[in-house]
Amino acid sequence: MKEILDKILLSENAVEEFYKNYKNPEFKNFILNILPEIEKCENTKQDNPWHIYNCLDHILHAVENINKLDKNYDENTRLMLSYTMLLHDIGKPNCYKRRYSKLYNKEVDSFFNHNIESEKIAQRVLPLLNFDKSQQEIIKMLIREHDIFMFIKLKEDNNKYHKILNSKLIRDYIEKYGEFGNGVDLMKLLLMVGRADSMSQNPEMTKSSFDLLDAMGIMLEKYENSNSLCNQENEN
């Protein structure tokens, strides 16, 4: 069953493949035994302007979209990214809150700190999925950090919770992620996670998200090129 799940999660038709196999009682029992939260996600509507899918469908579309973005990576990395997307919002039902939003002038579904809850679930699940310790830590980090883009802006907006994108911020993130491996490479993976996530949301809401991801990608590339040049000069 694990091999079937891996194949589904590496498919560019992950949504269709998942539901096709989900009709099989053996597969359904297998995945619900590992991830009972799947049923909760299926029943979580996500009544929020940013979403057009229920929680499970959003997750599966995010898996499908990451598989369209990471084709140049090796299979182990692609599998890590696919499971990252499978788990990135898996804790949302446990964080559900119905609240009035001043921004949208209506009640909406919110899921504060769902990244932390999802990481806790990943902590429980990943040892069952044949990932080594290093891979588990990277996947958990990507899950924990997948929503940082909500709090980064291209220009000042007087919101004390927001950070402004600049070269120092990029360097700080690279240094932070260096705890888990190559900071630049992990930042690239995180940007890919953010893009797959945004591709699976309401397209009427995500232009600013893609603008930010594009800008961060350019700054990361400049950092990488500059750092590479410095290393070459030091060698000479």
Phi and psi in degrees as a GROMACS rama.xvg file:
@    title "Ramachandran Plot"
@    xaxis  label "Phi"
@    yaxis  label "Psi"
@TYPE xy
-62.0365  -38.9543  LYS-2
-64.5708  -37.4383  GLU-3
-65.1479  -43.8129  ILE-4
-62.3723  -43.5239  LEU-5
-57.7279  -44.5998  ASP-6
-63.1685  -42.0978  LYS-7
-60.6229  -46.1368  ILE-8
-74.5855  -11.2708  LEU-9
-101.365  5.61417  LEU-10
-89.0167  144.852  SER-11
-78.7409  -3.26722  GLU-12
-119.138  44.8687  ASN-13
-60.955  -36.442  ALA-14
-62.081  -53.4032  VAL-15
-62.0002  -45.0318  GLU-16
-65.698  -37.8731  GLU-17
-63.7319  -51.1042  PHE-18
-68.2046  -30.607  TYR-19
-63.5892  -45.2291  LYS-20
-76.3807  -26.7185  ASN-21
-65.114  -21.3674  TYR-22
-73.4832  -17.6557  LYS-23
-81.3835  115.826  ASN-24
-55.3599  -35.5231  PRO-25
-65.1879  -45.1849  GLU-26
-67.7871  -42.9115  PHE-27
-60.4727  -44.3993  LYS-28
-63.9899  -37.6486  ASN-29
-61.5079  -51.3048  PHE-30
-73.584  -34.4534  ILE-31
-72.8199  -25.3563  LEU-32
-68.0439  -36.6017  ASN-33
-81.1762  -44.5673  ILE-34
-129.39  75.9371  LEU-35
-61.5976  -18.5777  PRO-36
-63.7158  -16.7489  GLU-37
-55.5611  -44.3574  ILE-38
-65.0169  -38.3612  GLU-39
-62.7189  -42.4905  LYS-40
-64.8134  -37.2599  CYS-41
-62.6534  -29.0945  GLU-42
-98.7845  6.81407  ASN-43
-100.779  110.975  THR-44
-70.4062  -36.6953  LYS-45
63.7978  59.9129  GLN-46
-78.5949  86.3932  ASP-47
-154.94  139.302  ASN-48
-54.744  -23.6938  PRO-49
-78.9717  -9.568  TRP-50
-124.948  146.811  HIS-51
-121.49  -5.06171  ILE-52
-121.931  157.444  TYR-53
-67.0761  171.32  ASN-54
-60.9314  -42.7522  CYS-55
-67.3253  -43.1996  LEU-56
-64.7457  -37.8198  ASP-57
-60.6596  -45.0476  HIS-58
-58.3348  -47.2786  ILE-59
-68.2584  -37.513  LEU-60
-65.2723  -36.2538  HIS-61
-65.4755  -39.5192  ALA-62
-60.5024  -47.3779  VAL-63
-60.2238  -40.9983  GLU-64
-73.4265  -34.5182  ASN-65
-64.7964  -31.7083  ILE-66
-70.4626  -18.5078  ASN-67
-85.4319  -17.4185  LYS-68
-99.9533  -23.8595  LEU-69
-109.233  25.3926  ASP-70
-60.6443  -24.5859  LYS-71
-85.8521  1.01306  ASN-72
-95.7092  159.841  TYR-73
-70.8884  163.914  ASP-74
-63.4503  -36.8865  GLU-75
-62.2255  -43.4309  ASN-76
-66.8554  -40.8637  THR-77
-62.7852  -38.0658  ARG-78
-67.8434  -39.9206  LEU-79
-59.9954  -43.483  MET-80
-67.6497  -38.4741  LEU-81
-65.0077  -41.9006  SER-82
-71.7092  -30.1817  TYR-83
-58.1258  -46.7646  THR-84
-69.6871  -35.3847  MET-85
-59.9411  -34.8143  LEU-86
-102.813  -8.54716  LEU-87
-63.5624  -30.6101  HIS-88
-118.896  14.4561  ASP-89
-64.9355  -21.6882  ILE-90
-89.6404  0.674552  GLY-91
-56.3865  -45.6334  LYS-92
-57.4766  -32.2073  PRO-93
-74.2201  -12.067  ASN-94
-112.304  11.0205  CYS-95
-60.8107  134.865  TYR-96
-147.683  128.027  LYS-97
-91.7123  124.772  ARG-98
-146.031  160.372  ARG-99
-84.3569  130.53  TYR-100
-106.291  120.718  SER-101
-65.8435  -33.9606  LYS-102
-62.2269  -43.4286  LEU-103
-100.843  -4.44017  TYR-104
56.2835  41.664  ASN-105
-167.038  170.822  LYS-106
-78.1369  140.544  GLU-107
-138.881  162.46  VAL-108
-83.1584  133.463  ASP-109
-128.945  157.126  SER-110
-141.341  61.714  PHE-111
-61.8737  136.174  PHE-112
64.4911  24.3441  ASN-113
-67.2366  -23.8903  HIS-114
-64.7256  -38.5111  ASN-115
-69.3612  -42.3656  ILE-116
-63.9942  -40.1825  GLU-117
-65.3741  -37.7958  SER-118
-63.8237  -38.553  GLU-119
-62.1491  -41.5213  LYS-120
-66.1991  -41.2402  ILE-121
-60.8684  -38.4074  ALA-122
-56.6816  -38.3549  GLN-123
-75.5972  -37.1357  ARG-124
-88.2815  -39.8281  VAL-125
-58.6113  -36.9715  LEU-126
-62.0857  -19.878  PRO-127
-85.2724  -5.56803  LEU-128
-113.719  18.0156  LEU-129
68.6678  25.9463  ASN-130
-92.9734  139.583  PHE-131
-76.613  174.837  ASP-132
-59.273  -43.1468  LYS-133
-63.21  -43.993  SER-134
-63.8282  -40.8195  GLN-135
-60.0281  -43.4146  GLN-136
-64.9926  -38.5279  GLU-137
-67.4079  -44.8852  ILE-138
-61.7042  -44.3036  ILE-139
-63.0757  -39.3714  LYS-140
-62.7572  -45.1811  MET-141
-62.2093  -38.5707  LEU-142
-65.6424  -46.9994  ILE-143
-62.3133  -35.2283  ARG-144
-97.115  -0.386493  GLU-145
-64.8881  -18.7125  HIS-146
-103.031  11.1365  ASP-147
-60.4088  -25.7227  ILE-148
-66.9812  -21.3527  PHE-149
-64.7705  -24.2864  MET-150
-111.209  13.7567  PHE-151
-116.245  131.759  ILE-152
-126.171  155.874  LYS-153
-77.1623  -22.8368  LEU-154
-148.994  163.128  LYS-155
-60.4053  135.319  GLU-156
-131.798  13.8435  ASP-157
62.9877  22.7573  ASN-158
-100.097  117.532  ASN-159
-65.6537  -17.1864  LYS-160
-88.6099  -6.98316  TYR-161
-97.5875  147.357  HIS-162
-108.124  149.257  LYS-163
-98.0669  131.464  ILE-164
-67.2611  125.126  LEU-165
-155.973  175.191  ASN-166
-65.0701  -32.9859  SER-167
-65.2084  -40.69  LYS-168
-61.7722  -41.9128  LEU-169
-61.465  -44.83  ILE-170
-61.7989  -39.8158  ARG-171
-63.2787  -41.502  ASP-172
-67.0549  -41.8964  TYR-173
-60.3856  -43.2516  ILE-174
-64.6364  -41.2856  GLU-175
-61.4931  -46.526  LYS-176
-77.5035  -12.7722  TYR-177
-62.4697  -17.2542  GLY-178
-62.6132  -25.4278  GLU-179
-106.637  -3.162  PHE-180
153.334  -147.204  GLY-181
-73.7801  113.212  ASN-182
-59.7407  -39.1258  GLY-183
-65.043  -47.657  VAL-184
-62.9569  -39.4637  ASP-185
-70.7686  -33.2576  LEU-186
-64.5816  -38.0439  MET-187
-62.0954  -41.7068  LYS-188
-64.5832  -40.5127  LEU-189
-65.0295  -39.3303  LEU-190
-62.4959  -36.9019  LEU-191
-66.9516  -40.2907  MET-192
-60.898  -45.4727  VAL-193
-62.1343  -38.3831  GLY-194
-68.6009  -44.2848  ARG-195
-62.4855  -38.4104  ALA-196
-62.3378  -47.744  ASP-197
-66.0105  -35.4821  SER-198
-64.0869  -17.8047  MET-199
-104.379  11.9667  SER-200
-107.531  -171.562  GLN-201
-69.4058  115.182  ASN-202
-62.4549  -18.1754  PRO-203
-75.0032  -11.9945  GLU-204
-110.745  -9.89155  MET-205
-102.248  3.32541  THR-206
-56.9866  -45.2162  LYS-207
-64.253  -32.7758  SER-208
-64.5866  -45.1415  SER-209
-69.4177  -35.9522  PHE-210
-60.4104  -43.1222  ASP-211
-65.2729  -46.0136  LEU-212
-61.3568  -40.5859  LEU-213
-61.8028  -45.8563  ASP-214
-64.5169  -40.5838  ALA-215
-66.1103  -37.8154  MET-216
-62.7676  -41.5475  GLY-217
-64.8691  -44.0888  ILE-218
-66.6193  -36.7  MET-219
-65.5431  -40.0466  LEU-220
-64.9888  -40.9361  GLU-221
-62.9811  -42.1434  LYS-222
-61.4208  -45.5932  TYR-223
-63.3071  -43.9518  GLU-224
-65.7026  -41.5492  ASN-225
-65.4278  -42.2738  SER-226
-66.6405  -38.2426  ASN-227
-65.2091  -40.7497  SER-228
-63.9555  -41.6286  LEU-229
-62.8016  -39.9465  CYS-230
-64.6693  -39.9994  ASN-231
-63.8339  -41.2956  GLN-232
-65.9739  -36.8964  GLU-233
-67.6402  -36.2059  ASN-234
-67.5598  -33.6  GLU-235
